[in-house]
Amino acid sequence: MITYTVGLKLAKRTKALTIEAEDALLAALKMKLENPEALITYVRKSNRRGDRRHPHDAMQSKKMT
């Protein structure tokens, strides 16, 4: 499976979440099931180097190897 980053907009807040899925559409649908009221703004493959330099809220506590 590939790791994707999904951008969401919940009310007036934005979030970027990381999820493993077979393709981008499945990653977006999984996030939509968990957050039905959210708007999906983007889905992209996770970029280990870029995500390490500019970590998302959920990834700041994780140590990437």
PDBQT receptor file of N, H, CA, C and O in Angstrom, charges set to zero:
ATOM      1  N   MET A   1       0.834  -1.187   0.000  1.00  0.00    +0.000 N 
ATOM      2  CA  MET A   1       0.000   0.000   0.000  1.00  0.00    +0.000 C 
ATOM      3  C   MET A   1       0.877   1.250   0.000  1.00  0.00    +0.000 C 
ATOM      4  O   MET A   1       2.029   1.216   0.434  1.00  0.00    +0.000 OA
ATOM      5  N   ILE A   2       0.329   2.319  -0.479  1.00  0.00    +0.000 N 
ATOM      6  H   ILE A   2      -0.606   2.346  -0.831  1.00  0.00    +0.000 HD
ATOM      7  CA  ILE A   2       1.024   3.600  -0.584  1.00  0.00    +0.000 C 
ATOM      8  C   ILE A   2       0.455   4.548   0.463  1.00  0.00    +0.000 C 
ATOM      9  O   ILE A   2      -0.731   4.485   0.786  1.00  0.00    +0.000 OA
ATOM     10  N   THR A   3       1.296   5.422   0.987  1.00  0.00    +0.000 N 
ATOM     11  H   THR A   3       2.260   5.474   0.725  1.00  0.00    +0.000 HD
ATOM     12  CA  THR A   3       0.851   6.406   1.966  1.00  0.00    +0.000 C 
ATOM     13  C   THR A   3       0.446   7.686   1.238  1.00  0.00    +0.000 C 
ATOM     14  O   THR A   3       1.206   8.214   0.426  1.00  0.00    +0.000 OA
ATOM     15  N   TYR A   4      -0.758   8.181   1.535  1.00  0.00    +0.000 N 
ATOM     16  H   TYR A   4      -1.376   7.752   2.194  1.00  0.00    +0.000 HD
ATOM     17  CA  TYR A   4      -1.280   9.406   0.935  1.00  0.00    +0.000 C 
ATOM     18  C   TYR A   4      -1.547  10.439   2.015  1.00  0.00    +0.000 C 
ATOM     19  O   TYR A   4      -1.848  10.095   3.158  1.00  0.00    +0.000 OA
ATOM     20  N   THR A   5      -1.435  11.695   1.647  1.00  0.00    +0.000 N 
ATOM     21  H   THR A   5      -1.191  11.975   0.718  1.00  0.00    +0.000 HD
ATOM     22  CA  THR A   5      -1.820  12.795   2.521  1.00  0.00    +0.000 C 
ATOM     23  C   THR A   5      -3.116  13.363   1.970  1.00  0.00    +0.000 C 
ATOM     24  O   THR A   5      -3.207  13.689   0.786  1.00  0.00    +0.000 OA
ATOM     25  N   VAL A   6      -4.117  13.480   2.829  1.00  0.00    +0.000 N 
ATOM     26  H   VAL A   6      -4.044  13.215   3.791  1.00  0.00    +0.000 HD
ATOM     27  CA  VAL A   6      -5.434  13.975   2.435  1.00  0.00    +0.000 C 
ATOM     28  C   VAL A   6      -5.680  15.289   3.165  1.00  0.00    +0.000 C 
ATOM     29  O   VAL A   6      -5.588  15.353   4.391  1.00  0.00    +0.000 OA
ATOM     30  N   GLY A   7      -5.991  16.327   2.412  1.00  0.00    +0.000 N 
ATOM     31  H   GLY A   7      -6.066  16.276   1.416  1.00  0.00    +0.000 HD
ATOM     32  CA  GLY A   7      -6.319  17.621   3.001  1.00  0.00    +0.000 C 
ATOM     33  C   GLY A   7      -7.819  17.742   3.178  1.00  0.00    +0.000 C 
ATOM     34  O   GLY A   7      -8.585  17.477   2.251  1.00  0.00    +0.000 OA
ATOM     35  N   LEU A   8      -8.236  18.143   4.369  1.00  0.00    +0.000 N 
ATOM     36  H   LEU A   8      -7.614  18.358   5.122  1.00  0.00    +0.000 HD
ATOM     37  CA  LEU A   8      -9.656  18.284   4.692  1.00  0.00    +0.000 C 
ATOM     38  C   LEU A   8      -9.948  19.681   5.195  1.00  0.00    +0.000 C 
ATOM     39  O   LEU A   8      -9.077  20.354   5.745  1.00  0.00    +0.000 OA
ATOM     40  N   LYS A   9     -11.180  20.107   5.002  1.00  0.00    +0.000 N 
ATOM     41  H   LYS A   9     -11.888  19.560   4.556  1.00  0.00    +0.000 HD
ATOM     42  CA  LYS A   9     -11.649  21.355   5.585  1.00  0.00    +0.000 C 
ATOM     43  C   LYS A   9     -12.873  21.028   6.429  1.00  0.00    +0.000 C 
ATOM     44  O   LYS A   9     -13.910  20.624   5.903  1.00  0.00    +0.000 OA
ATOM     45  N   LEU A  10     -12.747  21.206   7.745  1.00  0.00    +0.000 N 
ATOM     46  H   LEU A  10     -11.905  21.535   8.172  1.00  0.00    +0.000 HD
ATOM     47  CA  LEU A  10     -13.829  20.959   8.696  1.00  0.00    +0.000 C 
ATOM     48  C   LEU A  10     -14.263  22.299   9.264  1.00  0.00    +0.000 C 
ATOM     49  O   LEU A  10     -13.488  22.960   9.954  1.00  0.00    +0.000 OA
ATOM     50  N   ALA A  11     -15.484  22.701   8.982  1.00  0.00    +0.000 N 
ATOM     51  H   ALA A  11     -16.114  22.164   8.421  1.00  0.00    +0.000 HD
ATOM     52  CA  ALA A  11     -15.995  24.012   9.403  1.00  0.00    +0.000 C 
ATOM     53  C   ALA A  11     -15.031  25.085   8.893  1.00  0.00    +0.000 C 
ATOM     54  O   ALA A  11     -14.936  25.298   7.684  1.00  0.00    +0.000 OA
ATOM     55  N   LYS A  12     -14.317  25.762   9.792  1.00  0.00    +0.000 N 
ATOM     56  H   LYS A  12     -14.395  25.589  10.774  1.00  0.00    +0.000 HD
ATOM     57  CA  LYS A  12     -13.373  26.802   9.361  1.00  0.00    +0.000 C 
ATOM     58  C   LYS A  12     -11.924  26.385   9.561  1.00  0.00    +0.000 C 
ATOM     59  O   LYS A  12     -11.017  27.205   9.421  1.00  0.00    +0.000 OA
ATOM     60  N   ARG A  13     -11.703  25.122   9.887  1.00  0.00    +0.000 N 
ATOM     61  H   ARG A  13     -12.440  24.456  10.001  1.00  0.00    +0.000 HD
ATOM     62  CA  ARG A  13     -10.346  24.629  10.131  1.00  0.00    +0.000 C 
ATOM     63  C   ARG A  13      -9.923  23.685   9.013  1.00  0.00    +0.000 C 
ATOM     64  O   ARG A  13     -10.749  22.990   8.423  1.00  0.00    +0.000 OA
ATOM     65  N   THR A  14      -8.638  23.673   8.735  1.00  0.00    +0.000 N 
ATOM     66  H   THR A  14      -7.967  24.238   9.215  1.00  0.00    +0.000 HD
ATOM     67  CA  THR A  14      -8.095  22.735   7.753  1.00  0.00    +0.000 C 
ATOM     68  C   THR A  14      -7.230  21.707   8.473  1.00  0.00    +0.000 C 
ATOM     69  O   THR A  14      -6.640  21.986   9.517  1.00  0.00    +0.000 OA
ATOM     70  N   LYS A  15      -7.169  20.527   7.899  1.00  0.00    +0.000 N 
ATOM     71  H   LYS A  15      -7.648  20.300   7.051  1.00  0.00    +0.000 HD
ATOM     72  CA  LYS A  15      -6.386  19.429   8.451  1.00  0.00    +0.000 C 
ATOM     73  C   LYS A  15      -5.727  18.683   7.316  1.00  0.00    +0.000 C 
ATOM     74  O   LYS A  15      -6.259  18.611   6.208  1.00  0.00    +0.000 OA
ATOM     75  N   ALA A  16      -4.565  18.127   7.602  1.00  0.00    +0.000 N 
ATOM     76  H   ALA A  16      -4.134  18.185   8.502  1.00  0.00    +0.000 HD
ATOM     77  CA  ALA A  16      -3.907  17.227   6.659  1.00  0.00    +0.000 C 
ATOM     78  C   ALA A  16      -3.657  15.924   7.398  1.00  0.00    +0.000 C 
ATOM     79  O   ALA A  16      -2.967  15.905   8.417  1.00  0.00    +0.000 OA
ATOM     80  N   LEU A  17      -4.213  14.843   6.888  1.00  0.00    +0.000 N 
ATOM     81  H   LEU A  17      -4.774  14.859   6.060  1.00  0.00    +0.000 HD
ATOM     82  CA  LEU A  17      -4.092  13.538   7.526  1.00  0.00    +0.000 C 
ATOM     83  C   LEU A  17      -3.370  12.577   6.596  1.00  0.00    +0.000 C 
ATOM     84  O   LEU A  17      -3.474  12.684   5.374  1.00  0.00    +0.000 OA
ATOM     85  N   THR A  18      -2.650  11.655   7.173  1.00  0.00    +0.000 N 
ATOM     86  H   THR A  18      -2.566  11.568   8.166  1.00  0.00    +0.000 HD
ATOM     87  CA  THR A  18      -1.913  10.663   6.403  1.00  0.00    +0.000 C 
ATOM     88  C   THR A  18      -2.595   9.312   6.556  1.00  0.00    +0.000 C 
ATOM     89  O   THR A  18      -2.961   8.909   7.660  1.00  0.00    +0.000 OA
ATOM     90  N   ILE A  19      -2.762   8.616   5.431  1.00  0.00    +0.000 N 
ATOM     91  H   ILE A  19      -2.465   8.944   4.534  1.00  0.00    +0.000 HD
ATOM     92  CA  ILE A  19      -3.453   7.326   5.443  1.00  0.00    +0.000 C 
ATOM     93  C   ILE A  19      -2.814   6.410   4.406  1.00  0.00    +0.000 C 
ATOM     94  O   ILE A  19      -2.313   6.869   3.380  1.00  0.00    +0.000 OA
ATOM     95  N   GLU A  20      -2.836   5.118   4.684  1.00  0.00    +0.000 N 
ATOM     96  H   GLU A  20      -3.243   4.744   5.518  1.00  0.00    +0.000 HD
ATOM     97  CA  GLU A  20      -2.359   4.130   3.714  1.00  0.00    +0.000 C 
ATOM     98  C   GLU A  20      -3.553   3.595   2.936  1.00  0.00    +0.000 C 
ATOM     99  O   GLU A  20      -4.575   3.228   3.516  1.00  0.00    +0.000 OA
ATOM    100  N   ALA A  21      -3.411   3.556   1.614  1.00  0.00    +0.000 N 
ATOM    101  H   ALA A  21      -2.581   3.855   1.143  1.00  0.00    +0.000 HD
ATOM    102  CA  ALA A  21      -4.486   3.058   0.759  1.00  0.00    +0.000 C 
ATOM    103  C   ALA A  21      -3.884   2.547  -0.547  1.00  0.00    +0.000 C 
ATOM    104  O   ALA A  21      -2.713   2.780  -0.846  1.00  0.00    +0.000 OA
ATOM    105  N   GLU A  22      -4.708   1.850  -1.307  1.00  0.00    +0.000 N 
ATOM    106  H   GLU A  22      -5.659   1.661  -1.064  1.00  0.00    +0.000 HD
ATOM    107  CA  GLU A  22      -4.254   1.303  -2.584  1.00  0.00    +0.000 C 
ATOM    108  C   GLU A  22      -4.133   2.379  -3.659  1.00  0.00    +0.000 C 
ATOM    109  O   GLU A  22      -3.244   2.306  -4.508  1.00  0.00    +0.000 OA
ATOM    110  N   ASP A  23      -5.020   3.378  -3.632  1.00  0.00    +0.000 N 
ATOM    111  H   ASP A  23      -5.742   3.437  -2.943  1.00  0.00    +0.000 HD
ATOM    112  CA  ASP A  23      -4.910   4.493  -4.562  1.00  0.00    +0.000 C 
ATOM    113  C   ASP A  23      -5.512   5.749  -3.936  1.00  0.00    +0.000 C 
ATOM    114  O   ASP A  23      -6.074   5.699  -2.842  1.00  0.00    +0.000 OA
ATOM    115  N   ALA A  24      -5.391   6.870  -4.636  1.00  0.00    +0.000 N 
ATOM    116  H   ALA A  24      -4.935   6.911  -5.524  1.00  0.00    +0.000 HD
ATOM    117  CA  ALA A  24      -5.803   8.163  -4.092  1.00  0.00    +0.000 C 
ATOM    118  C   ALA A  24      -7.311   8.238  -3.852  1.00  0.00    +0.000 C 
ATOM    119  O   ALA A  24      -7.748   8.829  -2.865  1.00  0.00    +0.000 OA
ATOM    120  N   LEU A  25      -8.094   7.658  -4.727  1.00  0.00    +0.000 N 
ATOM    121  H   LEU A  25      -7.739   7.178  -5.529  1.00  0.00    +0.000 HD
ATOM    122  CA  LEU A  25      -9.544   7.690  -4.561  1.00  0.00    +0.000 C 
ATOM    123  C   LEU A  25      -9.962   6.965  -3.287  1.00  0.00    +0.000 C 
ATOM    124  O   LEU A  25     -10.807   7.461  -2.543  1.00  0.00    +0.000 OA
ATOM    125  N   LEU A  26      -9.382   5.803  -3.031  1.00  0.00    +0.000 N 
ATOM    126  H   LEU A  26      -8.695   5.400  -3.636  1.00  0.00    +0.000 HD
ATOM    127  CA  LEU A  26      -9.709   5.064  -1.809  1.00  0.00    +0.000 C 
ATOM    128  C   LEU A  26      -9.277   5.835  -0.566  1.00  0.00    +0.000 C 
ATOM    129  O   LEU A  26      -9.974   5.804   0.448  1.00  0.00    +0.000 OA
ATOM    130  N   ALA A  27      -8.150   6.518  -0.626  1.00  0.00    +0.000 N 
ATOM    131  H   ALA A  27      -7.584   6.543  -1.450  1.00  0.00    +0.000 HD
ATOM    132  CA  ALA A  27      -7.703   7.326   0.512  1.00  0.00    +0.000 C 
ATOM    133  C   ALA A  27      -8.713   8.434   0.797  1.00  0.00    +0.000 C 
ATOM    134  O   ALA A  27      -9.055   8.681   1.953  1.00  0.00    +0.000 OA
ATOM    135  N   ALA A  28      -9.191   9.101  -0.249  1.00  0.00    +0.000 N 
ATOM    136  H   ALA A  28      -8.914   8.900  -1.189  1.00  0.00    +0.000 HD
ATOM    137  CA  ALA A  28     -10.176  10.170  -0.074  1.00  0.00    +0.000 C 
ATOM    138  C   ALA A  28     -11.493   9.624   0.471  1.00  0.00    +0.000 C 
ATOM    139  O   ALA A  28     -12.105  10.240   1.343  1.00  0.00    +0.000 OA
ATOM    140  N   LEU A  29     -11.928   8.484  -0.033  1.00  0.00    +0.000 N 
ATOM    141  H   LEU A  29     -11.431   7.984  -0.742  1.00  0.00    +0.000 HD
ATOM    142  CA  LEU A  29     -13.188   7.905   0.436  1.00  0.00    +0.000 C 
ATOM    143  C   LEU A  29     -13.102   7.439   1.884  1.00  0.00    +0.000 C 
ATOM    144  O   LEU A  29     -14.072   7.569   2.631  1.00  0.00    +0.000 OA
ATOM    145  N   LYS A  30     -11.959   6.901   2.290  1.00  0.00    +0.000 N 
ATOM    146  H   LYS A  30     -11.171   6.796   1.684  1.00  0.00    +0.000 HD
ATOM    147  CA  LYS A  30     -11.782   6.496   3.688  1.00  0.00    +0.000 C 
ATOM    148  C   LYS A  30     -11.895   7.699   4.613  1.00  0.00    +0.000 C 
ATOM    149  O   LYS A  30     -12.521   7.611   5.670  1.00  0.00    +0.000 OA
ATOM    150  N   MET A  31     -11.299   8.818   4.228  1.00  0.00    +0.000 N 
ATOM    151  H   MET A  31     -10.790   8.889   3.369  1.00  0.00    +0.000 HD
ATOM    152  CA  MET A  31     -11.378  10.030   5.048  1.00  0.00    +0.000 C 
ATOM    153  C   MET A  31     -12.801  10.576   5.068  1.00  0.00    +0.000 C 
ATOM    154  O   MET A  31     -13.262  11.075   6.095  1.00  0.00    +0.000 OA
ATOM    155  N   LYS A  32     -13.489  10.483   3.954  1.00  0.00    +0.000 N 
ATOM    156  H   LYS A  32     -13.115  10.078   3.120  1.00  0.00    +0.000 HD
ATOM    157  CA  LYS A  32     -14.866  10.975   3.878  1.00  0.00    +0.000 C 
ATOM    158  C   LYS A  32     -15.787  10.135   4.763  1.00  0.00    +0.000 C 
ATOM    159  O   LYS A  32     -16.722  10.669   5.358  1.00  0.00    +0.000 OA
ATOM    160  N   LEU A  33     -15.535   8.829   4.857  1.00  0.00    +0.000 N 
ATOM    161  H   LEU A  33     -14.775   8.394   4.374  1.00  0.00    +0.000 HD
ATOM    162  CA  LEU A  33     -16.330   7.977   5.742  1.00  0.00    +0.000 C 
ATOM    163  C   LEU A  33     -16.123   8.349   7.210  1.00  0.00    +0.000 C 
ATOM    164  O   LEU A  33     -17.070   8.339   7.996  1.00  0.00    +0.000 OA
ATOM    165  N   GLU A  34     -14.888   8.675   7.573  1.00  0.00    +0.000 N 
ATOM    166  H   GLU A  34     -14.119   8.683   6.935  1.00  0.00    +0.000 HD
ATOM    167  CA  GLU A  34     -14.590   9.052   8.955  1.00  0.00    +0.000 C 
ATOM    168  C   GLU A  34     -15.093  10.452   9.289  1.00  0.00    +0.000 C 
ATOM    169  O   GLU A  34     -15.452  10.725  10.434  1.00  0.00    +0.000 OA
ATOM    170  N   ASN A  35     -15.120  11.345   8.292  1.00  0.00    +0.000 N 
ATOM    171  H   ASN A  35     -14.828  11.123   7.361  1.00  0.00    +0.000 HD
ATOM    172  CA  ASN A  35     -15.525  12.739   8.488  1.00  0.00    +0.000 C 
ATOM    173  C   ASN A  35     -16.518  13.139   7.400  1.00  0.00    +0.000 C 
ATOM    174  O   ASN A  35     -16.141  13.856   6.473  1.00  0.00    +0.000 OA
ATOM    175  N   PRO A  36     -17.781  12.696   7.484  1.00  0.00    +0.000 N 
ATOM    176  CA  PRO A  36     -18.724  12.947   6.387  1.00  0.00    +0.000 C 
ATOM    177  C   PRO A  36     -19.017  14.426   6.133  1.00  0.00    +0.000 C 
ATOM    178  O   PRO A  36     -19.386  14.789   5.016  1.00  0.00    +0.000 OA
ATOM    179  N   GLU A  37     -18.865  15.277   7.128  1.00  0.00    +0.000 N 
ATOM    180  H   GLU A  37     -18.565  14.983   8.036  1.00  0.00    +0.000 HD
ATOM    181  CA  GLU A  37     -19.159  16.699   6.951  1.00  0.00    +0.000 C 
ATOM    182  C   GLU A  37     -17.976  17.474   6.367  1.00  0.00    +0.000 C 
ATOM    183  O   GLU A  37     -18.118  18.652   6.040  1.00  0.00    +0.000 OA
ATOM    184  N   ALA A  38     -16.824  16.840   6.233  1.00  0.00    +0.000 N 
ATOM    185  H   ALA A  38     -16.709  15.883   6.499  1.00  0.00    +0.000 HD
ATOM    186  CA  ALA A  38     -15.615  17.515   5.766  1.00  0.00    +0.000 C 
ATOM    187  C   ALA A  38     -15.586  17.637   4.242  1.00  0.00    +0.000 C 
ATOM    188  O   ALA A  38     -16.147  16.813   3.520  1.00  0.00    +0.000 OA
ATOM    189  N   LEU A  39     -14.916  18.688   3.780  1.00  0.00    +0.000 N 
ATOM    190  H   LEU A  39     -14.460  19.357   4.367  1.00  0.00    +0.000 HD
ATOM    191  CA  LEU A  39     -14.632  18.859   2.358  1.00  0.00    +0.000 C 
ATOM    192  C   LEU A  39     -13.213  18.377   2.105  1.00  0.00    +0.000 C 
ATOM    193  O   LEU A  39     -12.291  18.763   2.824  1.00  0.00    +0.000 OA
ATOM    194  N   ILE A  40     -13.030  17.551   1.107  1.00  0.00    +0.000 N 
ATOM    195  H   ILE A  40     -13.779  17.237   0.524  1.00  0.00    +0.000 HD
ATOM    196  CA  ILE A  40     -11.689  17.082   0.764  1.00  0.00    +0.000 C 
ATOM    197  C   ILE A  40     -11.089  18.091  -0.204  1.00  0.00    +0.000 C 
ATOM    198  O   ILE A  40     -11.636  18.331  -1.280  1.00  0.00    +0.000 OA
ATOM    199  N   THR A  41      -9.965  18.680   0.183  1.00  0.00    +0.000 N 
ATOM    200  H   THR A  41      -9.520  18.485   1.058  1.00  0.00    +0.000 HD
ATOM    201  CA  THR A  41      -9.353  19.713  -0.645  1.00  0.00    +0.000 C 
ATOM    202  C   THR A  41      -8.268  19.167  -1.568  1.00  0.00    +0.000 C 
ATOM    203  O   THR A  41      -8.078  19.678  -2.672  1.00  0.00    +0.000 OA
ATOM    204  N   TYR A  42      -7.552  18.130  -1.123  1.00  0.00    +0.000 N 
ATOM    205  H   TYR A  42      -7.706  17.715  -0.227  1.00  0.00    +0.000 HD
ATOM    206  CA  TYR A  42      -6.541  17.521  -1.984  1.00  0.00    +0.000 C 
ATOM    207  C   TYR A  42      -6.180  16.131  -1.487  1.00  0.00    +0.000 C 
ATOM    208  O   TYR A  42      -6.408  15.790  -0.326  1.00  0.00    +0.000 OA
ATOM    209  N   VAL A  43      -5.615  15.338  -2.382  1.00  0.00    +0.000 N 
ATOM    210  H   VAL A  43      -5.429  15.615  -3.325  1.00  0.00    +0.000 HD
ATOM    211  CA  VAL A  43      -5.048  14.026  -2.053  1.00  0.00    +0.000 C 
ATOM    212  C   VAL A  43      -3.753  13.927  -2.843  1.00  0.00    +0.000 C 
ATOM    213  O   VAL A  43      -3.733  14.156  -4.052  1.00  0.00    +0.000 OA
ATOM    214  N   ARG A  44      -2.676  13.585  -2.155  1.00  0.00    +0.000 N 
ATOM    215  H   ARG A  44      -2.692  13.399  -1.173  1.00  0.00    +0.000 HD
ATOM    216  CA  ARG A  44      -1.390  13.428  -2.834  1.00  0.00    +0.000 C 
ATOM    217  C   ARG A  44      -0.588  12.326  -2.159  1.00  0.00    +0.000 C 
ATOM    218  O   ARG A  44      -0.846  11.978  -1.006  1.00  0.00    +0.000 OA
ATOM    219  N   LYS A  45       0.373  11.786  -2.871  1.00  0.00    +0.000 N 
ATOM    220  H   LYS A  45       0.582  12.069  -3.807  1.00  0.00    +0.000 HD
ATOM    221  CA  LYS A  45       1.271  10.811  -2.265  1.00  0.00    +0.000 C 
ATOM    222  C   LYS A  45       2.097  11.532  -1.212  1.00  0.00    +0.000 C 
ATOM    223  O   LYS A  45       2.523  12.670  -1.411  1.00  0.00    +0.000 OA
ATOM    224  N   SER A  46       2.315  10.864  -0.099  1.00  0.00    +0.000 N 
ATOM    225  H   SER A  46       1.969   9.940   0.063  1.00  0.00    +0.000 HD
ATOM    226  CA  SER A  46       3.134  11.459   0.952  1.00  0.00    +0.000 C 
ATOM    227  C   SER A  46       4.564  11.604   0.458  1.00  0.00    +0.000 C 
ATOM    228  O   SER A  46       5.111  10.710  -0.188  1.00  0.00    +0.000 OA
ATOM    229  N   ASN A  47       5.145  12.732   0.771  1.00  0.00    +0.000 N 
ATOM    230  H   ASN A  47       4.700  13.457   1.295  1.00  0.00    +0.000 HD
ATOM    231  CA  ASN A  47       6.513  13.041   0.394  1.00  0.00    +0.000 C 
ATOM    232  C   ASN A  47       7.337  12.998   1.672  1.00  0.00    +0.000 C 
ATOM    233  O   ASN A  47       7.277  13.928   2.477  1.00  0.00    +0.000 OA
ATOM    234  N   ARG A  48       8.104  11.934   1.867  1.00  0.00    +0.000 N 
ATOM    235  H   ARG A  48       8.152  11.179   1.213  1.00  0.00    +0.000 HD
ATOM    236  CA  ARG A  48       8.824  11.753   3.134  1.00  0.00    +0.000 C 
ATOM    237  C   ARG A  48       9.728  12.936   3.443  1.00  0.00    +0.000 C 
ATOM    238  O   ARG A  48       9.768  13.395   4.584  1.00  0.00    +0.000 OA
ATOM    239  N   ARG A  49      10.447  13.435   2.457  1.00  0.00    +0.000 N 
ATOM    240  H   ARG A  49      10.414  13.062   1.530  1.00  0.00    +0.000 HD
ATOM    241  CA  ARG A  49      11.368  14.543   2.711  1.00  0.00    +0.000 C 
ATOM    242  C   ARG A  49      10.607  15.827   3.025  1.00  0.00    +0.000 C 
ATOM    243  O   ARG A  49      10.929  16.519   3.991  1.00  0.00    +0.000 OA
ATOM    244  N   GLY A  50       9.618  16.143   2.227  1.00  0.00    +0.000 N 
ATOM    245  H   GLY A  50       9.357  15.581   1.443  1.00  0.00    +0.000 HD
ATOM    246  CA  GLY A  50       8.842  17.360   2.453  1.00  0.00    +0.000 C 
ATOM    247  C   GLY A  50       8.020  17.301   3.724  1.00  0.00    +0.000 C 
ATOM    248  O   GLY A  50       7.907  18.299   4.436  1.00  0.00    +0.000 OA
ATOM    249  N   ASP A  51       7.441  16.140   4.020  1.00  0.00    +0.000 N 
ATOM    250  H   ASP A  51       7.532  15.329   3.442  1.00  0.00    +0.000 HD
ATOM    251  CA  ASP A  51       6.639  16.003   5.234  1.00  0.00    +0.000 C 
ATOM    252  C   ASP A  51       7.513  16.059   6.481  1.00  0.00    +0.000 C 
ATOM    253  O   ASP A  51       7.048  16.479   7.541  1.00  0.00    +0.000 OA
ATOM    254  N   ARG A  52       8.768  15.643   6.371  1.00  0.00    +0.000 N 
ATOM    255  H   ARG A  52       9.146  15.302   5.510  1.00  0.00    +0.000 HD
ATOM    256  CA  ARG A  52       9.673  15.714   7.511  1.00  0.00    +0.000 C 
ATOM    257  C   ARG A  52      10.059  17.170   7.790  1.00  0.00    +0.000 C 
ATOM    258  O   ARG A  52      10.218  17.562   8.946  1.00  0.00    +0.000 OA
ATOM    259  N   ARG A  53      10.206  17.965   6.731  1.00  0.00    +0.000 N 
ATOM    260  H   ARG A  53      10.076  17.647   5.792  1.00  0.00    +0.000 HD
ATOM    261  CA  ARG A  53      10.571  19.374   6.911  1.00  0.00    +0.000 C 
ATOM    262  C   ARG A  53       9.394  20.216   7.393  1.00  0.00    +0.000 C 
ATOM    263  O   ARG A  53       9.572  21.140   8.187  1.00  0.00    +0.000 OA
ATOM    264  N   HIS A  54       8.206  19.903   6.919  1.00  0.00    +0.000 N 
ATOM    265  H   HIS A  54       8.062  19.153   6.274  1.00  0.00    +0.000 HD
ATOM    266  CA  HIS A  54       6.997  20.655   7.270  1.00  0.00    +0.000 C 
ATOM    267  C   HIS A  54       5.940  19.668   7.749  1.00  0.00    +0.000 C 
ATOM    268  O   HIS A  54       4.986  19.390   7.023  1.00  0.00    +0.000 OA
ATOM    269  N   PRO A  55       6.093  19.135   8.961  1.00  0.00    +0.000 N 
ATOM    270  CA  PRO A  55       5.185  18.068   9.414  1.00  0.00    +0.000 C 
ATOM    271  C   PRO A  55       3.763  18.560   9.649  1.00  0.00    +0.000 C 
ATOM    272  O   PRO A  55       3.537  19.709  10.031  1.00  0.00    +0.000 OA
ATOM    273  N   HIS A  56       2.812  17.664   9.411  1.00  0.00    +0.000 N 
ATOM    274  H   HIS A  56       2.995  16.731   9.101  1.00  0.00    +0.000 HD
ATOM    275  CA  HIS A  56       1.419  17.933   9.712  1.00  0.00    +0.000 C 
ATOM    276  C   HIS A  56       1.204  17.709  11.198  1.00  0.00    +0.000 C 
ATOM    277  O   HIS A  56       2.036  17.078  11.851  1.00  0.00    +0.000 OA
ATOM    278  N   ASP A  57       0.110  18.210  11.744  1.00  0.00    +0.000 N 
ATOM    279  H   ASP A  57      -0.566  18.723  11.214  1.00  0.00    +0.000 HD
ATOM    280  CA  ASP A  57      -0.167  18.074  13.174  1.00  0.00    +0.000 C 
ATOM    281  C   ASP A  57      -0.090  16.629  13.635  1.00  0.00    +0.000 C 
ATOM    282  O   ASP A  57       0.516  16.345  14.669  1.00  0.00    +0.000 OA
ATOM    283  N   ALA A  58      -0.686  15.718  12.895  1.00  0.00    +0.000 N 
ATOM    284  H   ALA A  58      -1.178  15.949  12.056  1.00  0.00    +0.000 HD
ATOM    285  CA  ALA A  58      -0.719  14.313  13.297  1.00  0.00    +0.000 C 
ATOM    286  C   ALA A  58       0.659  13.663  13.205  1.00  0.00    +0.000 C 
ATOM    287  O   ALA A  58       0.930  12.686  13.903  1.00  0.00    +0.000 OA
ATOM    288  N   MET A  59       1.519  14.192  12.360  1.00  0.00    +0.000 N 
ATOM    289  H   MET A  59       1.299  14.986  11.794  1.00  0.00    +0.000 HD
ATOM    290  CA  MET A  59       2.820  13.576  12.154  1.00  0.00    +0.000 C 
ATOM    291  C   MET A  59       3.899  14.146  13.069  1.00  0.00    +0.000 C 
ATOM    292  O   MET A  59       4.977  13.559  13.171  1.00  0.00    +0.000 OA
ATOM    293  N   GLN A  60       3.644  15.267  13.738  1.00  0.00    +0.000 N 
ATOM    294  H   GLN A  60       2.769  15.743  13.655  1.00  0.00    +0.000 HD
ATOM    295  CA  GLN A  60       4.672  15.878  14.558  1.00  0.00    +0.000 C 
ATOM    296  C   GLN A  60       5.085  14.990  15.718  1.00  0.00    +0.000 C 
ATOM    297  O   GLN A  60       6.241  15.025  16.138  1.00  0.00    +0.000 OA
ATOM    298  N   SER A  61       4.161  14.194  16.244  1.00  0.00    +0.000 N 
ATOM    299  H   SER A  61       3.221  14.165  15.903  1.00  0.00    +0.000 HD
ATOM    300  CA  SER A  61       4.492  13.316  17.357  1.00  0.00    +0.000 C 
ATOM    301  C   SER A  61       5.171  12.030  16.894  1.00  0.00    +0.000 C 
ATOM    302  O   SER A  61       5.845  11.372  17.686  1.00  0.00    +0.000 OA
ATOM    303  N   LYS A  62       5.002  11.659  15.611  1.00  0.00    +0.000 N 
ATOM    304  H   LYS A  62       4.454  12.194  14.968  1.00  0.00    +0.000 HD
ATOM    305  CA  LYS A  62       5.625  10.451  15.067  1.00  0.00    +0.000 C 
ATOM    306  C   LYS A  62       7.061  10.751  14.653  1.00  0.00    +0.000 C 
ATOM    307  O   LYS A  62       7.370  11.859  14.214  1.00  0.00    +0.000 OA
ATOM    308  N   LYS A  63       7.919   9.777  14.792  1.00  0.00    +0.000 N 
ATOM    309  H   LYS A  63       7.668   8.877  15.149  1.00  0.00    +0.000 HD
ATOM    310  CA  LYS A  63       9.280   9.905  14.298  1.00  0.00    +0.000 C 
ATOM    311  C   LYS A  63       9.370   9.165  12.979  1.00  0.00    +0.000 C 
ATOM    312  O   LYS A  63       9.123   7.960  12.921  1.00  0.00    +0.000 OA
ATOM    313  N   MET A  64       9.723   9.877  11.920  1.00  0.00    +0.000 N 
ATOM    314  H   MET A  64       9.923  10.856  11.967  1.00  0.00    +0.000 HD
ATOM    315  CA  MET A  64       9.811   9.257  10.600  1.00  0.00    +0.000 C 
ATOM    316  C   MET A  64      11.224   8.736  10.388  1.00  0.00    +0.000 C 
ATOM    317  O   MET A  64      12.200   9.386  10.763  1.00  0.00    +0.000 OA
ATOM    318  N   THR A  65      11.322   7.569   9.790  1.00  0.00    +0.000 N 
ATOM    319  H   THR A  65      10.529   7.042   9.485  1.00  0.00    +0.000 HD
ATOM    320  CA  THR A  65      12.638   6.977   9.534  1.00  0.00    +0.000 C 
ATOM    321  C   THR A  65      13.007   7.084   8.090  1.00  0.00    +0.000 C 
ATOM    322  O   THR A  65      14.083   6.637   7.693  1.00  0.00    +0.000 OA
TER     323      THR A  65
